[in-house]
Structure formats: C-alpha cells, structure tokens
Amino acid sequence: MAVQNYANMLRDFVEERSTGFAIAVAAGVGLVTLRIWLAGGVCRSRVRLDGKTVLITGANTGIGKETALDLARRGARVIIACRDMSKADTAAEDIRQKSRNRNVVVKKLNLASLQSVRQLAKDIEENEKRLDILINNAGIMMCPKWTTEDGFEMQFGVNHLGHFLLTNCLMDLLKKSAPSRIVNVSSLAHEQGKIHFDDINLDRDYTPLKSYQQSKLANILFTRELAVQLKGTGVTTYCLHPGVIRTELWRHKMPTSTLLKNIISLPFIVFMKTPWEGAQTTIHCAVEESLANDSGLYYSDCAPKKPAPQAQDDQAAKRLWELSSSMVGL
Ligand SMILES: NC(=O)c1ccc[n+]([C@@H]2O[C@H](COP(=O)([O-])OP(=O)(O)OC[C@H]3O[C@@H](n4cnc5c(N)ncnc54)[C@H](OP(=O)(O)O)[C@@H]3O)[C@@H](O)[C@H]2O)c1
C-alpha cells in the first residue's frame, strides 16, 4: 500500500513538471553526447611492444605519463626523460605498478639545456641497444619571457630546439632500429603561428601566446623536414594535436590561489579531455600498424588532418632546420 502511494505521488510530481523533466533529460543527453564527442578518437591498435624500446620526454605527468603507461602495458622498455627526478621516480613507480612492467626507466633531461640534451643522448647511444619509438612530448605553455640555459627564448627552446637536438643526436640509433618512429606532440595552436625568422627569440615583441604558437608550428615543420631527410631509412615521423586536456600545462595561466584555481577549473572538468583521452592520438601515431608507411603527416583525434597552410610550407621547414642546426651547434 505504502509503495503504491509512493508511486502515485511520484507520477503526479513528474506529470506536474513534465516540461521541466523533458528539458532536464534533453540537457543530460546533450551533455553526455557532447562529452563523448569531445573525448575524441581512441587508439584501437592492440599491438604488443615486447622487446622494443621507447623514449618519451616529459612523462612524469599529463599526457606523457598516460602514453608511457599505455606503452609499458604493451610490454615495451619505457624510458621516461624528465627534468625533475623525484617527480619522475614517483611517476615511474606508478607506471610500473599499474602496467606490471618493471622495465620502466627514469633518465634526467632538461630540454632548456643543450648540455643536458647531449648528455642524455650520449647515455642512450652508449647504453641502449635499440630505440624503436621516440616521443617528443614535453612542453611548456605561455610562460613569461624566460630564457633557456643557452639564452634562447624558453618556449621555442624547450618545445622545439631541445627536441630538435635530441632527435638528431639519437638518429643513428633510430636508423639502426628501423622500422622506428619519431612522434612530435604539437598543437592546434600552430594554426595562428608564424616562424619569426628575423626575431626567433621574440626579443622585439614577446607575447606568451605568440611564442607558444611559433614553437608548436615549429614541431610540425620539423616533422615534415625530418620525413624528407629520413626517406628510405625506415624511420617514419608523425606529429599531432592531442586535444584540449586537463593537465598541468595551464600552470602559467592559472591563479596562484587554490580556491580560485578550483573555481576556474570547474567548467574545464566537463569540457576538456582527460589525460587518458588526450594521450590517444600520440599512442596511435606511435603504434598503429596501418601508419607504418606514412611519414611527415599531422594527426588529430587518431586521424590524419591537414595542418594550417604555414605548416605545409616546405621552404620554411628547410629554413627552420638550417636555423635550428646553427642555434644548437649541429
Ligand atoms: N594540455 C593540452 O591541452 C595540450 C593541448 C595541445 C598540445 N599539448 C601538448 O602536449 C604536450 C604535453 O603537455 P601536457 O598537457 O601533458 O602538459 P604537462 O602536464 O604540463 O606536462 C608537460 C611535461 O613537460 C615537462 N617539461 C616542461 N619543461 C621541461 C624541460 N625544460 N625539460 C624537460 N621536461 C620539461 C614537464 O615537466 P615538469 O613536470 O617538471 O614541469 C611535464 O612532464 C606538450 O607538448 C603540449 O604542448 C597539450
């Protein structure tokens, strides 16, 4: 009887508010659909990486850590190259436990120091038998006008020049391990980017966004020129936009107050990708078998995408290569 009464009350309640309920259900379905759409593509490859070695930069947090975890689960030896050794050790232990793969190694790398990049490359060349996948993932976004140890503008120095030097120094090992892959994590931000050849460190007019856009455009031009130079070697190159993801990348744009940070972050929790979702396109480029013969392309949501016209400029790609070589002393 009590149950019957309760059911009747509930029915009356819903009937009286039928419009409101319909709107709430539609909004809920819409939000879930939007969230699924925002999550983007998923890497479907089940390929194993037993016996393969992967090096990934900046893998102590964010999408780099999620990528490292996925590749460790596939059985690879995973080298995470990070600047903060205590954060890196914690991340590596977490990856080992979750993947049940003990073959996860931490190496020191500060991309804002050419000496550190050379040191890591030397260590890898001397001590690793092979390198099957190099993932240039580490990045810094929209920081104040800082300079690297060698005097280069920080975002261009870390996001492009450090990775440019690292890749070149590891090239012999990558060629020896062919078929091998180089994956550069770029961004949609390249679309508004321009390479300021006459003021590469943006000394005349620095803005944090302009610098980030330039560095992410450089990632794509580097990938294209690498593909040209590596043709026929069995080393293929890929670059990508991972999506807009809830990671620590936004740290220089966030207020210092934790309360304010939490309030600002709220809408992002719904509308940004999780690090796992954000790692999918990197993983796809690193392992998907059907991409084995592709090289130099740009991907988004686990599918090829045309980058902005300035990112398809092969003359600019060559010019950037020459400039970068002279800046890092190659
Ligand atoms: N998150 C997004 O919405 C988004 C969108 C488009 C593209 N991306 C790209 O995705 C990549 C990964 O970003 P994320 O979102 O995962 O950011 P994140 O959580 O901030 O991770 C960035 C990683 O880079 C490392 N790093 C920064 N400066 C370094 C240096 N000088 N030397 C060595 N490592 C350094 C960081 O180390 P510390 O922890 O020591 O700082 C960290 O491990 C970046 O290339 C970024 O441009 C991200």
The ligand as an SDF file (V2000), in Angstrom:
LIG
                    3D

 48 52  0  0  0  0  0  0  0  0999 V2000
   47.1160   20.0220  -22.3720 N   0  0  0  0  0  0  0  0  0  0  0  0
   46.6600   20.4830  -23.5120 C   0  0  0  0  0  0  0  0  0  0  0  0
   45.5210   20.9750  -23.6010 O   0  0  0  0  0  0  0  0  0  0  0  0
   47.5210   20.4290  -24.7640 C   0  0  0  0  0  0  0  0  0  0  0  0
   46.9710   20.8800  -25.9730 C   0  0  0  0  0  0  0  0  0  0  0  0
   47.7440   20.8420  -27.1240 C   0  0  0  0  0  0  0  0  0  0  0  0
   49.0450   20.3640  -27.0490 C   0  0  0  0  0  0  0  0  0  0  0  0
   49.5640   19.9430  -25.8640 N   0  0  0  0  0  0  0  0  0  0  0  0
   50.9660   19.4820  -25.8480 C   0  0  0  0  0  0  0  0  0  0  0  0
   51.0400   18.2400  -25.1780 O   0  0  0  0  0  0  0  0  0  0  0  0
   52.3520   18.0730  -24.6130 C   0  0  0  0  0  0  0  0  0  0  0  0
   52.2290   17.5470  -23.1940 C   0  0  0  0  0  0  0  0  0  0  0  0
   51.5540   18.5050  -22.4320 O   0  0  0  0  0  0  0  0  0  0  0  0
   50.6530   18.1790  -21.1560 P   0  0  0  0  0  0  0  0  0  0  0  0
   49.3550   18.7790  -21.4110 O   0  0  0  0  0  0  0  0  0  0  0  0
   50.7670   16.7630  -20.7640 O   0  0  0  0  0  0  0  0  0  0  0  0
   51.3960   19.1350  -20.0980 O   0  0  0  0  0  0  0  0  0  0  0  0
   52.0230   18.9010  -18.6440 P   0  0  0  0  0  0  0  0  0  0  0  0
   51.1120   18.0860  -17.8180 O   0  0  0  0  0  0  0  0  0  0  0  0
   52.4220   20.2560  -18.1720 O   0  0  0  0  0  0  0  0  0  0  0  0
   53.3200   18.0460  -18.9790 O   0  0  0  0  0  0  0  0  0  0  0  0
   54.4170   18.6450  -19.6120 C   0  0  0  0  0  0  0  0  0  0  0  0
   55.6580   17.8540  -19.3410 C   0  0  0  0  0  0  0  0  0  0  0  0
   56.7700   18.5410  -19.9460 O   0  0  0  0  0  0  0  0  0  0  0  0
   57.8110   18.6260  -18.9820 C   0  0  0  0  0  0  0  0  0  0  0  0
   58.7270   19.7390  -19.2110 N   0  0  0  0  0  0  0  0  0  0  0  0
   58.4610   21.0570  -19.2250 C   0  0  0  0  0  0  0  0  0  0  0  0
   59.5910   21.7510  -19.3880 N   0  0  0  0  0  0  0  0  0  0  0  0
   60.5950   20.8430  -19.4860 C   0  0  0  0  0  0  0  0  0  0  0  0
   62.0030   20.9310  -19.6410 C   0  0  0  0  0  0  0  0  0  0  0  0
   62.6470   22.1060  -19.6900 N   0  0  0  0  0  0  0  0  0  0  0  0
   62.7170   19.8010  -19.7060 N   0  0  0  0  0  0  0  0  0  0  0  0
   62.1270   18.5930  -19.6100 C   0  0  0  0  0  0  0  0  0  0  0  0
   60.8030   18.4410  -19.4510 N   0  0  0  0  0  0  0  0  0  0  0  0
   60.0520   19.5580  -19.3790 C   0  0  0  0  0  0  0  0  0  0  0  0
   57.0780   18.7770  -17.6550 C   0  0  0  0  0  0  0  0  0  0  0  0
   57.9400   18.5190  -16.5810 O   0  0  0  0  0  0  0  0  0  0  0  0
   57.6760   19.1600  -15.1130 P   0  0  0  0  0  0  0  0  0  0  0  0
   56.5620   18.3730  -14.5090 O   0  0  0  0  0  0  0  0  0  0  0  0
   58.9830   19.0040  -14.4230 O   0  0  0  0  0  0  0  0  0  0  0  0
   57.3070   20.5940  -15.3540 O   0  0  0  0  0  0  0  0  0  0  0  0
   55.9910   17.7410  -17.8370 C   0  0  0  0  0  0  0  0  0  0  0  0
   56.4830   16.4670  -17.5810 O   0  0  0  0  0  0  0  0  0  0  0  0
   53.0400   19.4310  -24.7390 C   0  0  0  0  0  0  0  0  0  0  0  0
   53.9590   19.3900  -25.8010 O   0  0  0  0  0  0  0  0  0  0  0  0
   51.9020   20.3850  -25.0630 C   0  0  0  0  0  0  0  0  0  0  0  0
   52.3320   21.4900  -25.8310 O   0  0  0  0  0  0  0  0  0  0  0  0
   48.8300   19.9460  -24.7280 C   0  0  0  0  0  0  0  0  0  0  0  0
  1  2  1  0
  2  3  2  0
  2  4  1  0
  4  5  1  0
  4 48  2  0
  5  6  2  0
  6  7  1  0
  7  8  2  0
  8  9  1  0
  8 48  1  0
  9 10  1  0
  9 46  1  0
 10 11  1  0
 11 12  1  0
 11 44  1  0
 12 13  1  0
 13 14  1  0
 14 15  2  0
 14 16  1  0
 14 17  1  0
 17 18  1  0
 18 19  2  0
 18 20  1  0
 18 21  1  0
 21 22  1  0
 22 23  1  0
 23 24  1  0
 23 42  1  0
 24 25  1  0
 25 26  1  0
 25 36  1  0
 26 27  1  0
 26 35  1  0
 27 28  2  0
 28 29  1  0
 29 30  1  0
 29 35  2  0
 30 31  1  0
 30 32  2  0
 32 33  1  0
 33 34  2  0
 34 35  1  0
 36 37  1  0
 36 42  1  0
 37 38  1  0
 38 39  2  0
 38 40  1  0
 38 41  1  0
 42 43  1  0
 44 45  1  0
 44 46  1  0
 46 47  1  0
M  CHG  2   8   1  16  -1
M  END
$$$$
